[in-house]
Amino acid sequence: MSEVTQPPGASGRPDGAAAVVVGGGLAGITAALALADAGVRVTLLEGRPRLGGLAFSFQRGELTVDNGQHVYLRCCTAYRWFLDRIDGASLAPLQDRLDVPVLDAEGTPGRRLGRIGRTALPVPLHLARSLATYQHLSLAERAKVGRAALALKGLDLSDPALDAQNFGDWLAAHGQSERAVEALWDLVGVATLNAVAGDSSLALAAMVFKTGLLSDPGAADIGWARVPLGELHDTLARKALDSAGVRTEVRTRVTSISLNENGRWSVQVPGETLEADTVVLAVPQREARDLLPEGALDAPERLLEIGTAPILNIHVVYDRKVLARPFFAALGSPVQWVFDRTEASGLREGQYLALSQSAAQDEIDEPVSVLRERYLPELERLLPAARGAGVKDFFVTRERTATFAPTPGVGRLRPGARTKAPGLYLAGAWTATGWPATMESAVRSGVSAAGAALGALGRPRDHLFDVFEEAA
């Protein structure tokens, strides 16, 4: 049985406001920190034995393994704020300048490697050189990509009609060939949206490309953790929470929440009832639906209409070094993105590669043996040095509900932070942040929920990251 107690004085208003945050992913951690930094007494409840949500690490023998590869961009200003808040920015640095090696498994020798990068020139000239030399597209395709990018830049992201449109149809209407979609638009879009263009909302796709590639020259510079994700999202996050005075309880699952006659909330966990002025539900949409009290949302069943999309991660440990660069993307192969995780994992000999496979509906339940037979030969096609290397370990991690599905129309289903119940707020990457299901969206949602709660409590909010500021 869980033993959960509130700090002294938490049960009465005279000693100040109390809050309970349900869920210890990035959204919940952010909300808890933001509330605590404003003087609110916060209890954070997480059902799993660790913090971090779906961006976590685990041990496999001597390896420290991330469940999947997570990256962020320079334009992810909220996640960067989060890293600063937990003193983790130096452990997840950004590239000095965007540079993505793109290998084509079907290309001829000498023409297999292309690059997507930028210069210091202003938008959109910062991508001109990269596009002009991107050998995976013909000259005519490159010219059409440039025209489509300018058309995309002109879209109004506040137009609700974009949410109902299909990004794939929009690309086709703007002259994009199947090859251009594969070699450029989906190369970026699948990794950020977790869906191919034909399954994506134009609103979300336009947001990704306008913010990431067409807002600022450095917006798309890539950052990723050089340490295990658990060191950031669990160890450092927990240290920050402790320093802020947040009581953190893991292995503690909430069974119900209800509004008392005195206007306060009761949060039920096994063996204990917690009372609070404010509750933030920072859990997946289906779990939120189950916990919401009657009347909190006008149409709570709509949360169940928000679909989910899987991500498959393939982990390969070789007995020698087979990849010289930190990461690459692939074309003409089922392989999507490959990262070198050797140093971060603690591997002492050989090399450890992590393959991130988004939009993996067709493969998420494939047996490991089938995936091994499919992906090891593909890596040998892409990486000549792998052809004579021994495979010391091959395993997979599966996140069947890794993100919400960014399908056309999903925008109307995503609720904001406020509910109709006073003192009850929602957070999570699936809420109405305007972003796809990324770490950035999760952090923004936590800030939004905390900001709304602090406003209702009459507490200061000037310490919060401005979730409405333009990406920079």
URRA-V70562 format. One record per run of one state. SS is the DSSP state (H for helix, E for strand, L for the rest). FROM is the first residue (numbers start at 0). LEN is the number of residues. If there is no record, write none. Layout:
ss: {SS	SS}
from: {FROM	FROM}
len: {LEN	LEN}
This chain:
ss: {L	H	L	E	L	H	L	E	L	E	L	E	L	E	L	H	L	H	L	E	L	E	L	E	L	H	L	H	L	H	L	E	H	L	H	L	H	L	E	H	L	E	L	H	L	E	L	E	L	E	L	E	L	E	L	H	L	H	L	E	L	E	L	E	L	H	L	E	L	H	L	H	L	E	L	H	L	E	L	E	L	H	L}
from: {0	12	15	17	22	25	37	40	45	56	60	62	66	70	73	76	85	88	91	93	94	98	104	112	117	124	132	138	153	160	164	165	166	173	177	193	196	199	200	201	213	221	224	228	243	246	249	253	259	264	269	271	276	277	281	284	291	299	305	307	318	326	331	336	340	341	345	350	358	367	382	383	388	390	404	409	413	417	418	423	426	438	457}
len: {12	3	2	5	3	12	3	5	11	4	2	4	4	3	3	9	3	3	2	1	4	6	8	5	7	8	6	15	7	4	1	1	7	4	16	3	3	1	1	12	8	3	4	15	3	3	4	6	5	5	2	5	1	4	3	7	8	6	2	11	8	5	5	4	1	4	5	8	9	15	1	5	2	14	5	4	4	1	5	3	12	19	15}
